[in-house]
Amino acid sequence: MKKVTINNVTLPSIGIGTWHMGDSLINRSTEIQAIQAAINAGATVIDTAEMYGDGRSENLVGEAIKPYKRDELFLIDKVLPSNASKTKLEHSLDKSLATVGTDYFDLYLLHWRGGVPLAETINELERVKKAGKIKAWGVSNFDVADLEELWRLKNGKDCVANEDLYNLDSRGIEFDLLPLMKKHQLPLIAYSPLAQGDRLSGKLTDNPLLKEIAASHHATISQIMLAWTLRIGNVLAIPKSSSPQHAKENVAAGSIELSDDELLALQKEFPSPTKKEPLAVI
């Protein structure tokens, strides 16, 4: 299993995403089993947010992790930009902590840029960190200019991760953002590493090359996509799965090593960007 280091903690490179989970009472039991299956398979990172189902995802995570020791998990949560102010951030954080049922988050992210000045948000993040409510903070959906602005601010370089959309079908950040993050040793948290459903069920799942590579590894196309995302190092991928079997397969993808020839073939099939692209967000 590949590893990634965030805030001096070494973690498995495949975590658990929870976007669109917790919204259905019918699926709740299976979703909890999926999260637990991933943990039992070796995943320790769970990524959620107050925005996901207006707290329903956080509630689901809280129920799913009850059988486990808190200090063996790495919990990531996110604050909405509208709540990232001096007057609202701590209240928002306290609500999320209560919903998940924990005393602290290992990592707390600004979900995306909003109207609150970055300096104000950083001050609050630093304050709640000193209070012990979070171990570290980071950002999400930040592009090059956003990070450069962040790093110019007091305590801006205390940011320990940036979470962005990244998968085989969405490689825009490779042009300038990933090189910048690599230079500064800032880990990437790759959300939607399996792309969105319509792309995964069409362009990607029907691709002959992906089928061929998957067959040679006795793996699924999703597993090959995850292995590809991790190839650059210093990446945490957070695929979502509501199926216990798929959740276990996701974790197993962290042990797949793609050959140089396979990577070259994928590069030709899904070329990297040749110019700056707007930051992809979903």
C-alpha positions as CSV (number, residue, x, y, z in Angstrom):
1,M,0.0,0.0,0.0
2,K,1.4,3.4,-1.0
3,K,1.7,6.0,1.7
4,V,1.3,9.8,2.0
5,T,2.4,12.1,4.8
6,I,0.1,14.9,6.0
7,N,1.0,17.0,9.0
8,N,3.8,14.5,9.8
9,V,1.4,11.6,9.9
10,T,2.0,8.8,7.5
11,L,-1.2,7.5,6.0
12,P,-2.4,4.9,3.5
13,S,-2.8,6.7,0.1
14,I,-6.3,5.5,-0.4
15,G,-8.9,7.1,2.0
16,I,-12.7,7.1,2.1
17,G,-14.7,9.8,0.4
18,T,-18.3,10.4,1.7
19,W,-19.8,13.0,-0.7
20,H,-23.4,12.0,-1.5
21,M,-23.5,9.5,1.3
22,G,-25.9,9.6,4.2
23,D,-28.8,11.0,2.2
24,S,-30.9,7.8,2.0
25,L,-32.3,5.9,4.9
26,I,-32.7,2.9,2.6
27,N,-29.0,2.8,1.8
28,R,-27.7,3.8,5.3
29,S,-26.9,0.3,6.6
30,T,-25.0,-0.6,3.4
31,E,-23.1,2.7,3.4
32,I,-22.0,2.2,7.0
33,Q,-20.9,-1.3,6.0
34,A,-18.9,0.1,3.1
35,I,-17.1,2.6,5.3
36,Q,-16.3,-0.1,7.8
37,A,-15.2,-2.5,5.1
38,A,-12.7,0.1,3.9
39,I,-11.4,0.7,7.4
40,N,-11.1,-3.1,8.0
41,A,-9.2,-3.3,4.7
42,G,-6.6,-0.8,5.9
43,A,-8.0,2.7,5.1
44,T,-7.6,5.1,8.0
45,V,-8.6,8.5,6.4
46,I,-12.3,9.5,6.2
47,D,-13.1,12.7,4.3
48,T,-16.4,14.5,5.0
49,A,-17.8,18.0,5.1
50,E,-20.6,20.0,6.7
51,M,-22.0,20.7,3.2
52,Y,-22.4,17.0,2.4
53,G,-26.1,16.4,2.9
54,D,-26.3,19.3,5.3
55,G,-24.5,17.2,8.0
56,R,-26.0,13.8,7.0
57,S,-22.7,12.6,5.8
58,E,-21.0,13.6,9.0
59,N,-23.7,11.8,11.0
60,L,-23.2,8.7,8.9
61,V,-19.4,8.8,9.5
62,G,-20.0,9.2,13.2
63,E,-22.1,6.1,13.3
64,A,-19.7,4.1,11.1
65,I,-16.6,4.8,13.2
66,K,-18.1,4.0,16.6
67,P,-16.5,0.5,16.8
68,Y,-13.0,1.9,16.1
69,K,-10.4,3.6,18.2
70,R,-10.5,7.3,17.4
71,D,-6.7,7.7,17.5
72,E,-6.3,5.0,14.8
73,L,-8.4,7.1,12.3
74,F,-7.6,10.3,10.5
75,L,-10.8,12.4,10.1
76,I,-11.0,15.3,7.6
77,D,-13.9,17.8,7.7
78,K,-14.5,21.0,5.8
79,V,-16.0,24.4,6.6
80,L,-18.2,26.2,4.1
81,P,-16.7,29.6,2.9
82,S,-19.8,31.3,4.3
83,N,-19.0,29.9,7.7
84,A,-15.2,30.6,7.6
85,S,-15.3,33.9,9.4
86,K,-14.3,35.1,12.9
87,T,-17.9,35.0,14.0
88,K,-18.9,31.7,12.5
89,L,-16.0,29.3,12.0
90,E,-15.7,27.9,15.6
91,H,-19.5,27.5,15.9
92,S,-19.5,25.6,12.6
93,L,-16.6,23.5,13.7
94,D,-18.3,22.7,17.0
95,K,-21.4,21.6,15.2
96,S,-19.4,19.3,12.9
97,L,-17.5,17.8,15.8
98,A,-20.8,17.1,17.7
99,T,-22.4,15.6,14.6
100,V,-19.4,13.2,13.9
101,G,-19.1,12.6,17.7
102,T,-15.5,13.4,18.1
103,D,-13.4,15.9,20.1
104,Y,-11.1,16.9,17.3
105,F,-10.5,16.6,13.5
106,D,-7.1,15.6,12.3
107,L,-7.5,18.0,9.3
108,Y,-10.0,20.8,8.8
109,L,-10.3,22.4,5.3
110,L,-11.6,25.6,3.9
111,H,-14.0,24.0,1.3
112,W,-13.4,26.7,-1.3
113,R,-12.7,30.4,-1.6
114,G,-15.6,32.7,-0.6
115,G,-16.2,36.3,0.5
116,V,-14.4,36.1,3.9
117,P,-10.8,37.3,3.6
118,L,-8.3,34.5,3.7
119,A,-6.3,36.2,6.5
120,E,-9.4,36.2,8.7
121,T,-10.1,32.5,8.0
122,I,-6.4,31.5,8.7
123,N,-6.5,33.4,12.1
124,E,-9.5,31.4,13.1
125,L,-8.1,28.1,11.9
126,E,-4.9,28.8,13.9
127,R,-7.0,29.7,17.0
128,V,-9.1,26.5,16.9
129,K,-5.9,24.5,16.3
130,K,-4.3,26.0,19.4
131,A,-7.5,25.1,21.3
132,G,-7.1,21.5,20.3
133,K,-10.2,21.2,18.2
134,I,-8.2,20.4,15.1
135,K,-4.7,19.0,14.6
136,A,-4.1,20.9,11.4
137,W,-5.8,22.8,8.6
138,G,-5.7,23.0,4.8
139,V,-7.6,24.2,1.8
140,S,-9.7,22.8,-1.0
141,N,-10.4,23.8,-4.6
142,F,-7.3,26.2,-4.5
143,D,-5.5,27.0,-7.7
144,V,-2.0,28.4,-8.2
145,A,-2.9,32.1,-7.5
146,D,-4.9,31.0,-4.4
147,L,-2.0,29.2,-2.9
148,E,0.4,32.0,-3.7
149,E,-1.9,34.4,-2.0
150,L,-2.3,32.1,1.0
151,W,1.5,31.6,1.4
152,R,2.0,35.4,1.5
153,L,-0.2,35.7,4.6
154,K,0.9,35.2,8.2
155,N,0.7,31.5,9.1
156,G,-0.3,30.8,5.5
157,K,2.5,28.2,5.2
158,D,0.9,26.2,8.0
159,C,-1.5,24.8,5.4
160,V,-0.8,21.1,5.2
161,A,-2.8,20.0,2.2
162,N,-4.9,21.1,-0.8
163,E,-7.9,19.0,-2.0
164,D,-8.7,19.3,-5.7
165,L,-10.5,17.3,-8.4
166,Y,-8.0,15.0,-10.0
167,N,-8.5,11.8,-12.1
168,L,-7.5,10.3,-15.4
169,D,-10.2,12.3,-17.2
170,S,-9.5,15.6,-15.5
171,R,-5.7,16.3,-15.5
172,G,-5.7,20.1,-15.7
173,I,-3.9,20.6,-12.4
174,E,-0.8,18.9,-13.8
175,F,0.1,21.9,-15.9
176,D,1.1,24.3,-13.1
177,L,-0.6,23.5,-9.8
178,L,0.8,20.1,-9.2
179,P,4.4,21.2,-10.0
180,L,4.0,24.1,-7.6
181,M,2.6,21.9,-4.8
182,K,5.5,19.4,-5.4
183,K,8.0,22.2,-5.1
184,H,6.5,23.2,-1.8
185,Q,6.0,19.6,-0.7
186,L,2.2,20.2,-0.2
187,P,0.3,17.0,-0.4
188,L,-2.7,16.7,-2.8
189,I,-6.0,15.2,-1.7
190,A,-7.6,14.0,-4.9
191,Y,-11.4,14.1,-4.8
192,S,-13.5,12.2,-7.3
193,P,-10.5,10.1,-8.4
194,L,-12.8,7.8,-10.3
195,A,-14.4,10.7,-12.2
196,Q,-18.2,11.3,-12.2
197,G,-20.6,8.5,-12.9
198,D,-21.4,9.4,-16.5
199,R,-17.7,9.5,-17.5
200,L,-16.9,6.4,-15.6
201,S,-19.8,4.4,-17.1
202,G,-19.0,5.5,-20.6
203,K,-15.7,6.9,-21.8
204,L,-13.7,5.2,-19.2
205,T,-15.3,1.9,-18.4
206,D,-15.5,1.1,-22.2
207,N,-12.0,2.1,-22.9
208,P,-10.1,-0.8,-24.5
209,L,-6.7,0.2,-23.0
210,L,-8.1,0.5,-19.5
211,K,-9.7,-2.9,-19.9
212,E,-6.5,-4.4,-21.1
213,I,-4.4,-3.0,-18.2
214,A,-7.1,-4.0,-15.7
215,A,-7.1,-7.5,-17.0
216,S,-3.3,-7.8,-16.8
217,H,-3.4,-6.8,-13.2
218,H,-6.5,-9.0,-12.4
219,A,-8.0,-5.7,-11.3
220,T,-11.0,-3.5,-12.1
221,I,-10.9,-0.3,-14.2
222,S,-11.6,1.7,-11.1
223,Q,-8.6,0.2,-9.4
224,I,-6.4,1.0,-12.3
225,M,-7.7,4.6,-12.3
226,L,-6.9,4.9,-8.5
227,A,-3.4,3.4,-9.0
228,W,-2.8,5.9,-11.8
229,T,-3.8,8.8,-9.5
230,L,-1.2,7.7,-6.9
231,R,1.7,7.4,-9.4
232,I,3.1,10.9,-8.8
233,G,3.5,10.4,-5.0
234,N,2.4,12.6,-2.1
235,V,-1.3,12.0,-3.0
236,L,-4.2,10.9,-0.9
237,A,-7.1,9.7,-3.1
238,I,-10.5,9.6,-1.5
239,P,-12.9,7.5,-3.6
240,K,-16.5,7.1,-2.4
241,S,-18.2,3.8,-2.4
242,S,-21.6,2.7,-1.1
243,S,-20.7,-0.9,-1.7
244,P,-18.6,-2.9,0.8
245,Q,-17.0,-5.0,-2.0
246,H,-16.1,-1.9,-4.0
247,A,-14.8,-0.2,-0.9
248,K,-12.4,-3.1,-0.3
249,E,-11.3,-3.0,-3.9
250,N,-10.6,0.7,-3.6
251,V,-8.2,0.1,-0.7
252,A,-6.5,-2.8,-2.5
253,A,-5.8,-0.4,-5.5
254,G,-3.2,1.2,-3.3
255,S,-0.9,-1.8,-3.8
256,I,-1.1,-1.8,-7.6
257,E,2.1,-0.8,-9.4
258,L,1.6,0.3,-13.0
259,S,4.6,-0.3,-15.3
260,D,6.4,2.5,-17.3
261,D,4.9,1.1,-20.5
262,E,1.4,1.1,-19.0
263,L,1.8,4.7,-17.8
264,L,3.1,5.8,-21.2
265,A,0.2,4.1,-23.0
266,L,-2.3,5.9,-20.6
267,Q,-0.5,9.2,-21.3
268,K,-1.1,8.8,-25.0
269,E,-4.7,7.8,-24.5
270,F,-5.5,10.5,-21.9
271,P,-2.9,13.3,-22.6
272,S,-1.8,15.7,-19.9
273,P,-2.6,19.4,-20.4
274,T,-0.4,21.5,-22.7
275,K,-1.6,24.8,-21.4
276,K,-3.2,26.4,-18.3
277,E,-6.8,25.3,-17.7
278,P,-9.4,26.7,-15.4
279,L,-9.5,24.8,-12.1
280,A,-12.0,22.0,-12.5
281,V,-14.6,21.9,-9.7
282,I,-17.6,19.7,-9.2
